[in-house]
Amino acid sequence: MQLTGAQILMKVLKEEGVDTIFGYPGGAVLDFYDELSRTDFNHILVRHEQGAVHAADGYARASGKVGVCLVTSGPGATNTVTGIASANSDSIPLVIITGQVPTHLIGNDAFQEVDIVGITRPCTKHNYLVKNIDDLERVIREAFYIARSGRPGPVLIDIPKDVTNAKADYKGFESVKLRSYNPTYEPNLKQVRKVIELIQQAQKPVIFAGGGVILSKASDDLTELARKTQIPVTASLMGLGAFPGTDPLWLGMLGMHGTYRANMSIGEADLLISVGVRFDDRVTGKLEAFARYAQIVQIDIDPTSIHKNIPVSVPLVGDCKITLKHLNRMLVDVDLGNVSGKRQPWLDQISAWRKTTPLAYEQKETIKPQYVVEKLFELTKGQAIITTEVGQNQMWAAQYYHFNRPNHFITSGGLGCMGFGLPAAIGAQVACPEKIVIDIAGDGSIQMNIQEMATAVQFCLPVKIAILNNGYLGMVRQWQELFYKKNYSCTNMEHAPDFVRLAEAYGAVGLRAKKPEDVEPVIQKALSINRPVIMDFVVEREEGVYPMVPAGKAITEMLLV
Amino acid sequence: MMTEGKHLFSILVDNQPGVLSRIVGLFSGRGYNIESLCVAETLDPQVSRITMVTIGDDQIIEQIKKQLFKLINVIKVNDLTGSNCIQRELVLIKVMAKPEHRAEILRIVDIFRAKVVDVGPEHYTIEITGNEDKLLAIQNLLKPMGIKEIVRTGNIALLRETK
């Protein structure tokens, strides 16, 4: 059967289980869009291509499926770069399809031509330029396979205009085989046995969960392991939700803005079982001091993550879920003795840290941002999908919204990309129409992709945006306060739009809370409205995120308030 | 104790446009060093072999190996350092050849089993293959005569068959 490039794309997308495309049309993708109108894909027309990628990212994280974007050549393609880099840092499976000028014009500096394959080479898992229509079907299938297998990531396919309307035989489904790419899923069982021995010997063990647990859908297995062995659990920003945030064994987040008890426990641990983490500098602080008394076990599907920053005693290359299943299965035959009794002194120590130095703030006359996040947690019963922007809003969301389930916290962790939260919320809402989706935002970040309000309104996506409005680029201001003698250079952002009226201008609903007693009614009202709502919380201007580990210090050296 | 040293990698990759750029981009993006680089098709026209000399301590070398292998187009990464392999590099040396030095240069060429491939009134161009030590030795001997220009191909290497 002969099909055009555009028809082949639509057909393979269908076969790959795609139902939603986030995109923006343009000259080089006219054939795709023409064909798209004759299909039943749910196409979300964003207002900026960066929004398309973040939305696909939010969609992928909330649904566990591959997110798909379709944009045009030149500026359409370059606008995707930030979103792709963010997804690449956080290992999110995306397929980004960019239009390209016709093959005979490539290299001619043609109108709306950029070498997007060259530009995105270092920030994609893989990318393709399809110059020959006969390769198109195979390449699209490979792209999906590469995006979702192994350590997931974004894959870009650049398709010249003449390829979109050339014709080729459609071969139909065949499984992808790449001789140069075979991720290791099954761990070495000898290594797994070593972990069991270490668990038996350990007095002060800690489990450290990362985004890999969520990506491999291993939360239940991780929870089983922790409860069976009574090992307390901490997580990176990306790992929040991998273990229930209200469980007694939960330590809170680790790292620069981690809880006191999480950071202290890493400082004293004699065994650290890390699962699906890459020991980012925001987690480890000063490397030599990180987990200095601990034997470290590292379970990860990506061999490059192992030994990269931290020397490891037991490396375990494999899928997190499969490896944890082996571990749990093999633990059945092991006599752990009286685990609770044995673990009690360690858990008592952790409780003591928690009692002396909990996460805390004081709610006075002006609204504290932490209070807003706590109220959001309370009034949504912890059931909402939370996306964030980047900065203080992100850290307060991570600290005060206690995530009990995976795929409910969606944040740009590795790249730290402002403007992520709103489009990601849109994507998450598309994936989960029945869920409450809230973007916890700052007044700075929200303005980076505010145009996507129009997308939310057009597609009736009732996302809620909670702006913690302090009139500053708050996290940068906090660093200036602490490390630059309060020289608030260029971080004052008081000149901002009236967010309530802005919401109304977009056709959404705007609400504002100026006093602590307004917070609850505003949230309740927002949750009762089945439309997009911006909640503008006028918060304490110079509130800081604490604890804080200054850059380059050991994570046990925290600034507390 | 980490030891910094030269490593010789033999890398098999898909013979496709852009693959070399992925490899080179990996090195520049992550701050690794490339000392020499040689690329050509293998017997299988779909596969190219890259022979590369790089420098780093054990931890960096391990990362380089793993990062290379992580690239989708990389089929095999072999660290030939310290293994039983044949290493060769070809060098062209343009050396000043004044009448009083000509006989001496030819003697050196003879001793090293090199070849004179171009002759002019004022110079010889010498072709020589060998491993690093040999190439360095001939350069040192020719230096007093005045070396005008040198071009090196970079190392290539092949494992010896086990007997």
Interface residues (C-beta under 8 A of the other chain):
Chain A: V117 G118 R121 P122 K125 H126 L129 I146 L178 R179 S180 Y181 D302 P303 T304 H307 K308
Chain B: V13 D14 P17 G18 S21 R22 G25 L26 G29 Q59 E62 Q63 K66 Q67 F69 K70 I72 N73 V74 I75
